[in-house]
Amino acid sequence: MRGTRYTAEFKAEAVKQITERGHGVVEVSKRLGISDKSLYSWLKQSQQSDQPNSKDLAALKQELQRMKAELKRTTEERDILKKAAAYFAKLSD
């Protein structure tokens, strides 16, 4: 005996009723006519797919490091320009 197949949209909407609207798993499963075991499984799959994998995390860390270095360089350039502007303002007076 084989169970009913549900579309990805149906599963996503059922999970959304739990995560975003705050309904209980048992309540949603009864209302939709599905087993609560299936709904728990879909919920777990949804939570696992939301978490970044190690490759994504490494890429994000690398990008953060690059941006911090760029920010530091830009801040130093800004400070130099501020000092230069103050110096030349004194000279023109």
N, CA, C and O atoms as a GROMACS GRO file, in nm:
protein
  372
    1MET      N    1   0.084  -0.117   0.000
    1MET     CA    2   0.000   0.000   0.000
    1MET      C    3   0.089   0.125   0.000
    1MET      O    4   0.185   0.135   0.077
    2ARG      N    5   0.056   0.216  -0.086
    2ARG     CA    6   0.137   0.335  -0.102
    2ARG      C    7   0.057   0.458  -0.063
    2ARG      O    8  -0.062   0.468  -0.092
    3GLY      N    9   0.124   0.554   0.005
    3GLY     CA   10   0.057   0.674   0.053
    3GLY      C   11   0.033   0.775  -0.057
    3GLY      O   12   0.081   0.760  -0.170
    4THR      N   13  -0.043   0.876  -0.023
    4THR     CA   14  -0.074   0.983  -0.116
    4THR      C   15   0.048   1.074  -0.133
    4THR      O   16   0.119   1.102  -0.036
    5ARG      N   17   0.072   1.118  -0.254
    5ARG     CA   18   0.182   1.211  -0.282
    5ARG      C   19   0.125   1.353  -0.279
    5ARG      O   20   0.021   1.382  -0.338
    6TYR      N   21   0.196   1.440  -0.211
    6TYR     CA   22   0.155   1.579  -0.202
    6TYR      C   23   0.256   1.666  -0.276
    6TYR      O   24   0.374   1.634  -0.282
    7THR      N   25   0.207   1.775  -0.332
    7THR     CA   26   0.296   1.865  -0.405
    7THR      C   27   0.384   1.944  -0.308
    7THR      O   28   0.353   1.955  -0.189
    8ALA      N   29   0.491   1.997  -0.360
    8ALA     CA   30   0.582   2.078  -0.277
    8ALA      C   31   0.510   2.202  -0.224
    8ALA      O   32   0.536   2.246  -0.113
    9GLU      N   33   0.420   2.259  -0.305
    9GLU     CA   34   0.346   2.378  -0.263
    9GLU      C   35   0.254   2.345  -0.146
    9GLU      O   36   0.241   2.424  -0.052
   10PHE      N   37   0.189   2.230  -0.153
   10PHE     CA   38   0.100   2.188  -0.045
   10PHE      C   39   0.178   2.170   0.085
   10PHE      O   40   0.136   2.216   0.191
   11LYS      N   41   0.294   2.104   0.074
   11LYS     CA   42   0.377   2.082   0.192
   11LYS      C   43   0.425   2.215   0.250
   11LYS      O   44   0.424   2.235   0.372
   12ALA      N   45   0.468   2.305   0.162
   12ALA     CA   46   0.518   2.436   0.208
   12ALA      C   47   0.408   2.515   0.278
   12ALA      O   48   0.434   2.580   0.379
   13GLU      N   49   0.288   2.510   0.225
   13GLU     CA   50   0.176   2.583   0.286
   13GLU      C   51   0.139   2.521   0.421
   13GLU      O   52   0.108   2.594   0.516
   14ALA      N   53   0.143   2.391   0.431
   14ALA     CA   54   0.114   2.324   0.558
   14ALA      C   55   0.218   2.362   0.664
   14ALA      O   56   0.183   2.389   0.778
   15VAL      N   57   0.344   2.363   0.625
   15VAL     CA   58   0.451   2.401   0.718
   15VAL      C   59   0.438   2.548   0.757
   15VAL      O   60   0.462   2.584   0.872
   16LYS      N   61   0.400   2.632   0.661
   16LYS     CA   62   0.385   2.775   0.688
   16LYS      C   63   0.276   2.800   0.792
   16LYS      O   64   0.287   2.893   0.871
   17GLN      N   65   0.172   2.718   0.790
   17GLN     CA   66   0.065   2.734   0.889
   17GLN      C   67   0.118   2.711   1.031
   17GLN      O   68   0.066   2.769   1.127
   18ILE      N   69   0.219   2.628   1.043
   18ILE     CA   70   0.277   2.600   1.175
   18ILE      C   71   0.380   2.707   1.212
   18ILE      O   72   0.375   2.764   1.321
   19THR      N   73   0.471   2.734   1.120
   19THR     CA   74   0.583   2.822   1.153
   19THR      C   75   0.545   2.969   1.156
   19THR      O   76   0.591   3.043   1.243
   20GLU      N   77   0.462   3.014   1.064
   20GLU     CA   78   0.432   3.156   1.055
   20GLU      C   79   0.301   3.196   1.122
   20GLU      O   80   0.289   3.305   1.178
   21ARG      N   81   0.204   3.108   1.116
   21ARG     CA   82   0.073   3.142   1.171
   21ARG      C   83   0.053   3.090   1.312
   21ARG      O   84  -0.044   3.128   1.379
   22GLY      N   85   0.142   3.005   1.359
   22GLY     CA   86   0.138   2.960   1.497
   22GLY      C   87   0.038   2.850   1.529
   22GLY      O   88   0.008   2.828   1.646
   23HIS      N   89  -0.015   2.782   1.429
   23HIS     CA   90  -0.107   2.672   1.454
   23HIS      C   91  -0.029   2.549   1.499
   23HIS      O   92   0.089   2.535   1.468
   24GLY      N   93  -0.095   2.461   1.570
   24GLY     CA   94  -0.032   2.339   1.616
   24GLY      C   95  -0.025   2.234   1.507
   24GLY      O   96  -0.104   2.236   1.412
   25VAL      N   97   0.070   2.143   1.520
   25VAL     CA   98   0.089   2.038   1.420
   25VAL      C   99  -0.033   1.948   1.412
   25VAL      O  100  -0.080   1.918   1.302
   26VAL      N  101  -0.084   1.906   1.526
   26VAL     CA  102  -0.200   1.816   1.527
   26VAL      C  103  -0.322   1.885   1.466
   26VAL      O  104  -0.397   1.825   1.389
   27GLU      N  105  -0.340   2.012   1.501
   27GLU     CA  106  -0.453   2.088   1.447
   27GLU      C  107  -0.447   2.098   1.295
   27GLU      O  108  -0.547   2.075   1.227
   28VAL      N  109  -0.331   2.131   1.242
   28VAL     CA  110  -0.315   2.144   1.098
   28VAL      C  111  -0.331   2.010   1.029
   28VAL      O  112  -0.393   2.000   0.923
   29SER      N  113  -0.275   1.905   1.088
   29SER     CA  114  -0.285   1.774   1.025
   29SER      C  115  -0.430   1.726   1.018
   29SER      O  116  -0.472   1.668   0.918
   30LYS      N  117  -0.508   1.751   1.124
   30LYS     CA  118  -0.650   1.713   1.121
   30LYS      C  119  -0.726   1.794   1.018
   30LYS      O  120  -0.807   1.740   0.943
   31ARG      N  121  -0.699   1.924   1.014
   31ARG     CA  122  -0.770   2.012   0.921
   31ARG      C  123  -0.742   1.975   0.776
   31ARG      O  124  -0.831   1.980   0.692
   32LEU      N  125  -0.616   1.937   0.747
   32LEU     CA  126  -0.578   1.904   0.609
   32LEU      C  127  -0.598   1.757   0.575
   32LEU      O  128  -0.586   1.719   0.458
   33GLY      N  129  -0.626   1.676   0.674
   33GLY     CA  130  -0.649   1.534   0.649
   33GLY      C  131  -0.522   1.457   0.620
   33GLY      O  132  -0.522   1.365   0.538
   34ILE      N  133  -0.414   1.494   0.686
   34ILE     CA  134  -0.287   1.424   0.669
   34ILE      C  135  -0.239   1.377   0.806
   34ILE      O  136  -0.287   1.424   0.909
   35SER      N  137  -0.145   1.286   0.806
   35SER     CA  138  -0.095   1.236   0.935
   35SER      C  139  -0.001   1.339   0.997
   35SER      O  140   0.070   1.410   0.927
   36ASP      N  141  -0.003   1.343   1.129
   36ASP     CA  142   0.086   1.437   1.196
   36ASP      C  143   0.232   1.394   1.180
   36ASP      O  144   0.322   1.478   1.186
   37LYS      N  145   0.256   1.266   1.160
   37LYS     CA  146   0.391   1.217   1.136
   37LYS      C  147   0.447   1.276   1.006
   37LYS      O  148   0.563   1.317   1.001
   38SER      N  149   0.365   1.281   0.903
   38SER     CA  150   0.408   1.341   0.776
   38SER      C  151   0.438   1.489   0.795
   38SER      O  152   0.538   1.540   0.744
   39LEU      N  153   0.352   1.555   0.868
   39LEU     CA  154   0.369   1.699   0.890
   39LEU      C  155   0.496   1.728   0.970
   39LEU      O  156   0.568   1.824   0.940
   40TYR      N  157   0.523   1.647   1.071
   40TYR     CA  158   0.648   1.663   1.147
   40TYR      C  159   0.769   1.642   1.055
   40TYR      O  160   0.869   1.713   1.066
   41SER      N  161   0.759   1.545   0.966
   41SER     CA  162   0.867   1.517   0.872
   41SER      C  163   0.890   1.636   0.778
   41SER      O  164   1.004   1.675   0.754
   42TRP      N  165   0.782   1.692   0.726
   42TRP     CA  166   0.793   1.808   0.638
   42TRP      C  167   0.852   1.928   0.713
   42TRP      O  168   0.933   2.003   0.658
   43LEU      N  169   0.812   1.944   0.836
   43LEU     CA  170   0.863   2.054   0.918
   43LEU      C  171   1.014   2.039   0.939
   43LEU      O  172   1.089   2.136   0.930
   44LYS      N  173   1.057   1.918   0.967
   44LYS     CA  174   1.200   1.891   0.988
   44LYS      C  175   1.278   1.917   0.859
   44LYS      O  176   1.385   1.977   0.863
   45GLN      N  177   1.226   1.871   0.747
   45GLN     CA  178   1.291   1.893   0.618
   45GLN      C  179   1.301   2.042   0.586
   45GLN      O  180   1.402   2.089   0.534
   46SER      N  181   1.198   2.114   0.618
   46SER     CA  182   1.196   2.258   0.593
   46SER      C  183   1.302   2.329   0.676
   46SER      O  184   1.370   2.419   0.627
   47GLN      N  185   1.316   2.290   0.801
   47GLN     CA  186   1.415   2.353   0.889
   47GLN      C  187   1.556   2.319   0.846
   47GLN      O  188   1.646   2.402   0.859
   48GLN      N  189   1.578   2.198   0.796
   48GLN     CA  190   1.711   2.159   0.751
   48GLN      C  191   1.749   2.232   0.623
   48GLN      O  192   1.866   2.267   0.605
   49SER      N  193   1.654   2.256   0.535
   49SER     CA  194   1.685   2.324   0.409
   49SER      C  195   1.709   2.473   0.431
   49SER      O  196   1.771   2.537   0.347
   50ASP      N  197   1.660   2.529   0.542
   50ASP     CA  198   1.679   2.670   0.571
   50ASP      C  199   1.819   2.700   0.623
   50ASP      O  200   1.864   2.814   0.615
   51GLN      N  201   1.888   2.601   0.675
   51GLN     CA  202   2.020   2.623   0.733
   51GLN      C  203   2.126   2.617   0.624
   51GLN      O  204   2.123   2.528   0.539
   52PRO      N  205   2.221   2.712   0.627
   52PRO     CA  206   2.325   2.712   0.524
   52PRO      C  207   2.420   2.595   0.543
   52PRO      O  208   2.448   2.554   0.656
   53ASN      N  209   2.470   2.542   0.432
   53ASN     CA  210   2.566   2.432   0.443
   53ASN      C  211   2.706   2.490   0.464
   53ASN      O  212   2.724   2.612   0.462
   54SER      N  213   2.802   2.404   0.484
   54SER     CA  214   2.938   2.449   0.520
   54SER      C  215   3.003   2.529   0.407
   54SER      O  216   3.081   2.620   0.435
   55LYS      N  217   2.974   2.496   0.281
   55LYS     CA  218   3.030   2.572   0.169
   55LYS      C  219   2.977   2.714   0.168
   55LYS      O  220   3.053   2.809   0.149
   56ASP      N  221   2.847   2.730   0.191
   56ASP     CA  222   2.787   2.863   0.196
   56ASP      C  223   2.846   2.942   0.312
   56ASP      O  224   2.875   3.061   0.299
   57LEU      N  225   2.862   2.877   0.424
   57LEU     CA  226   2.916   2.943   0.542
   57LEU      C  227   3.059   2.989   0.519
   57LEU      O  228   3.097   3.099   0.560
   58ALA      N  229   3.139   2.907   0.455
   58ALA     CA  230   3.278   2.943   0.425
   58ALA      C  231   3.282   3.062   0.330
   58ALA      O  232   3.364   3.153   0.346
   59ALA      N  233   3.195   3.062   0.230
   59ALA     CA  234   3.191   3.172   0.134
   59ALA      C  235   3.148   3.301   0.203
   59ALA      O  236   3.201   3.408   0.174
   60LEU      N  237   3.053   3.291   0.293
   60LEU     CA  238   3.007   3.409   0.367
   60LEU      C  239   3.117   3.464   0.457
   60LEU      O  240   3.135   3.586   0.466
   61LYS      N  241   3.191   3.376   0.522
   61LYS     CA  242   3.302   3.421   0.606
   61LYS      C  243   3.410   3.490   0.524
   61LYS      O  244   3.465   3.592   0.566
   62GLN      N  245   3.439   3.435   0.407
   62GLN     CA  246   3.540   3.494   0.320
   62GLN      C  247   3.494   3.632   0.272
   62GLN      O  248   3.574   3.726   0.269
   63GLU      N  249   3.370   3.644   0.234
   63GLU     CA  250   3.315   3.773   0.190
   63GLU      C  251   3.318   3.875   0.304
   63GLU      O  252   3.350   3.992   0.282
   64LEU      N  253   3.284   3.832   0.425
   64LEU     CA  254   3.288   3.921   0.541
   64LEU      C  255   3.430   3.971   0.566
   64LEU      O  256   3.450   4.089   0.594
   65GLN      N  257   3.526   3.883   0.555
   65GLN     CA  258   3.667   3.920   0.574
   65GLN      C  259   3.710   4.022   0.470
   65GLN      O  260   3.777   4.120   0.502
   66ARG      N  261   3.672   4.001   0.345
   66ARG     CA  262   3.706   4.092   0.236
   66ARG      C  263   3.644   4.230   0.261
   66ARG      O  264   3.709   4.333   0.242
   67MET      N  265   3.518   4.230   0.303
   67MET     CA  266   3.449   4.357   0.325
   67MET      C  267   3.506   4.433   0.444
   67MET      O  268   3.513   4.556   0.442
   68LYS      N  269   3.547   4.361   0.548
   68LYS     CA  270   3.610   4.427   0.662
   68LYS      C  271   3.741   4.494   0.621
   68LYS      O  272   3.770   4.605   0.664
   69ALA      N  273   3.820   4.425   0.538
   69ALA     CA  274   3.946   4.482   0.491
   69ALA      C  275   3.920   4.606   0.405
   69ALA      O  276   3.990   4.707   0.417
   70GLU      N  277   3.819   4.598   0.319
   70GLU     CA  278   3.784   4.712   0.235
   70GLU      C  279   3.736   4.830   0.320
   70GLU      O  280   3.770   4.945   0.291
   71LEU      N  281   3.657   4.802   0.422
   71LEU     CA  282   3.609   4.908   0.511
   71LEU      C  283   3.725   4.975   0.582
   71LEU      O  284   3.728   5.098   0.596
   72LYS      N  285   3.820   4.897   0.628
   72LYS     CA  286   3.936   4.952   0.697
   72LYS      C  287   4.015   5.044   0.604
   72LYS      O  288   4.054   5.154   0.644
   73ARG      N  289   4.038   4.999   0.481
   73ARG     CA  290   4.112   5.079   0.384
   73ARG      C  291   4.038   5.208   0.352
   73ARG      O  292   4.099   5.315   0.346
   74THR      N  293   3.908   5.200   0.333
   74THR     CA  294   3.827   5.317   0.301
   74THR      C  295   3.825   5.416   0.418
   74THR      O  296   3.831   5.537   0.397
   75THR      N  297   3.817   5.365   0.539
   75THR     CA  298   3.820   5.452   0.658
   75THR      C  299   3.953   5.524   0.668
   75THR      O  300   3.956   5.644   0.699
   76GLU      N  301   4.062   5.454   0.642
   76GLU     CA  302   4.193   5.518   0.645
   76GLU      C  303   4.204   5.626   0.538
   76GLU      O  304   4.256   5.735   0.564
   77GLU      N  305   4.154   5.598   0.418
   77GLU     CA  306   4.156   5.698   0.310
   77GLU      C  307   4.074   5.821   0.348
   77GLU      O  308   4.116   5.934   0.324
   78ARG      N  309   3.958   5.798   0.408
   78ARG     CA  310   3.873   5.910   0.452
   78ARG      C  311   3.945   5.996   0.554
   78ARG      O  312   3.941   6.119   0.546
   79ASP      N  313   4.011   5.933   0.651
   79ASP     CA  314   4.084   6.007   0.755
   79ASP      C  315   4.197   6.090   0.695
   79ASP      O  316   4.220   6.204   0.737
   80ILE      N  317   4.267   6.034   0.597
   80ILE     CA  318   4.374   6.108   0.531
   80ILE      C  319   4.318   6.229   0.458
   80ILE      O  320   4.374   6.338   0.465
   81LEU      N  321   4.207   6.210   0.388
   81LEU     CA  322   4.145   6.321   0.316
   81LEU      C  323   4.094   6.430   0.411
   81LEU      O  324   4.102   6.548   0.378
   82LYS      N  325   4.042   6.391   0.527
   82LYS     CA  326   3.998   6.489   0.626
   82LYS      C  327   4.115   6.574   0.672
   82LYS      O  328   4.104   6.697   0.682
   83LYS      N  329   4.227   6.509   0.701
   83LYS     CA  330   4.346   6.581   0.747
   83LYS      C  331   4.399   6.673   0.638
   83LYS      O  332   4.438   6.787   0.665
   84ALA      N  333   4.399   6.624   0.515
   84ALA     CA  334   4.446   6.707   0.402
   84ALA      C  335   4.356   6.827   0.383
   84ALA      O  336   4.404   6.937   0.360
   85ALA      N  337   4.226   6.807   0.392
   85ALA     CA  338   4.132   6.919   0.376
   85ALA      C  339   4.153   7.023   0.487
   85ALA      O  340   4.148   7.143   0.460
   86ALA      N  341   4.175   6.977   0.610
   86ALA     CA  342   4.199   7.070   0.719
   86ALA      C  343   4.330   7.145   0.698
   86ALA      O  344   4.336   7.265   0.724
   87TYR      N  345   4.432   7.079   0.650
   87TYR     CA  346   4.562   7.140   0.625
   87TYR      C  347   4.549   7.249   0.519
   87TYR      O  348   4.597   7.361   0.538
   88PHE      N  349   4.483   7.216   0.408
   88PHE     CA  350   4.470   7.314   0.300
   88PHE      C  351   4.377   7.427   0.336
   88PHE      O  352   4.391   7.538   0.285
   89ALA      N  353   4.282   7.402   0.423
   89ALA     CA  354   4.193   7.509   0.471
   89ALA      C  355   4.274   7.609   0.554
   89ALA      O  356   4.250   7.730   0.546
   90LYS      N  357   4.367   7.561   0.633
   90LYS     CA  358   4.454   7.649   0.713
   90LYS      C  359   4.543   7.733   0.622
   90LYS      O  360   4.563   7.852   0.648
   91LEU      N  361   4.595   7.672   0.516
   91LEU     CA  362   4.683   7.743   0.424
   91LEU      C  363   4.611   7.855   0.350
   91LEU      O  364   4.671   7.959   0.323
   92SER      N  365   4.485   7.835   0.317
   92SER     CA  366   4.411   7.936   0.240
   92SER      C  367   4.370   8.055   0.326
   92SER      O  368   4.337   8.160   0.271
   93ASP      N  369   4.371   8.042   0.458
   93ASP     CA  370   4.334   8.155   0.546
   93ASP      C  371   4.442   8.254   0.562
   93ASP      O  372   4.424   8.353   0.634
   0.00000   0.00000   0.00000
